[in-house]
């Protein structure tokens, strides 16, 4: 399930959750973003986690606050902390490995 983030306040609430939060930063003019998003979504759906999307073109303030200067970018947040950041190059195999590592740590 894709949940759109439209404000900095919404993102701050999501960051503070005591669960892993996956936030994907993209824009509508990025073909790589469009082709990568379904692949990431399938992976995150298989983990039964929530997937949040920020459109950097519509919300440049949210992107800037999170130091996202280029897209695509995928960030994992847990309990108010950024635990993983993949910017420009999102390696799905590494994403799987990092997810499993983090789940083992927080479990």
C-alpha positions in Angstrom: 0.0 0.0 0.0 1.3 3.4 -1.0 0.8 6.3 1.4 1.6 9.8 0.3 3.3 12.3 2.6 2.2 15.9 2.0 3.7 17.7 4.9 6.8 17.8 7.2 4.5 17.2 10.2 3.2 14.0 8.6 6.7 12.8 8.0 7.8 13.6 11.5 5.0 11.5 12.9 6.0 8.6 10.6 9.6 8.9 11.6 8.8 8.6 15.3 6.8 5.4 15.0 8.2 2.4 16.8 8.1 0.4 13.6 10.3 0.5 10.5 9.1 3.2 8.1 10.1 3.2 4.4 10.0 6.6 2.8 10.6 6.8 -1.0 11.5 10.2 -2.4 10.7 10.7 -6.1 9.4 13.1 -8.6 7.1 12.7 -11.6 9.8 13.6 -14.1 12.1 10.8 -13.1 11.7 7.6 -15.2 14.1 5.7 -13.0 11.8 6.5 -10.0 8.8 5.3 -11.9 10.4 2.0 -12.9 12.0 1.3 -9.5 9.0 2.1 -7.4 6.9 -1.1 -8.3 10.0 -3.3 -7.6 10.5 -1.7 -4.2 6.8 -1.9 -3.4 6.6 -5.6 -4.2 9.6 -6.2 -1.8 8.1 -4.1 1.0 4.7 -5.7 0.5 6.3 -9.1 0.9 7.6 -7.9 4.3 4.1 -6.6 5.3 5.5 -3.1 6.0 4.2 0.3 5.1 5.5 2.3 2.1 5.4 6.1 2.2 6.1 8.3 -0.8 7.2 11.9 -1.0 6.9 13.7 -4.3 10.0 16.0 -4.2 8.6 18.2 -7.0 5.4 19.0 -5.1 7.1 19.0 -1.6 10.7 20.4 -2.0 10.7 21.5 1.6 10.3 17.9 2.8 13.1 16.7 0.5 15.4 19.5 1.6 14.8 18.9 5.3 15.8 15.2 4.8 18.9 16.1 2.7 17.4 14.6 -0.5 19.0 16.5 -3.4 18.5 13.9 -6.0 16.0 11.1 -6.7 15.3 8.3 -6.3 16.0 8.1 -2.6 14.8 5.5 -0.1 15.2 6.0 3.6 14.3 3.8 6.5 13.3 5.3 9.8 12.9 3.7 13.2 11.9 5.4 16.4 12.9 8.8 15.2 16.2 7.8 13.7 17.3 7.3 10.1 18.8 3.8 9.9 19.4 3.4 6.2 19.6 5.8 3.3 19.9 4.8 -0.4 20.2 7.7 -2.7 20.3 7.6 -6.5 21.3 3.9 -6.7 18.9 1.6 -4.9 20.2 -2.0 -4.9 17.3 -4.4 -4.2 19.6 -7.2 -3.0 21.3 -4.8 -0.6 17.9 -3.6 0.4 16.8 -7.1 1.3 20.0 -7.7 3.3 19.8 -4.5 5.2 16.1 -5.0 6.0 16.9 -8.5 7.5 19.8 -7.1 9.5 17.7 -4.3 10.9 14.8 -6.6 11.8 17.2 -8.9 13.7 18.6 -5.9 15.6 15.2 -4.5 16.6 13.5 -7.8 17.2 
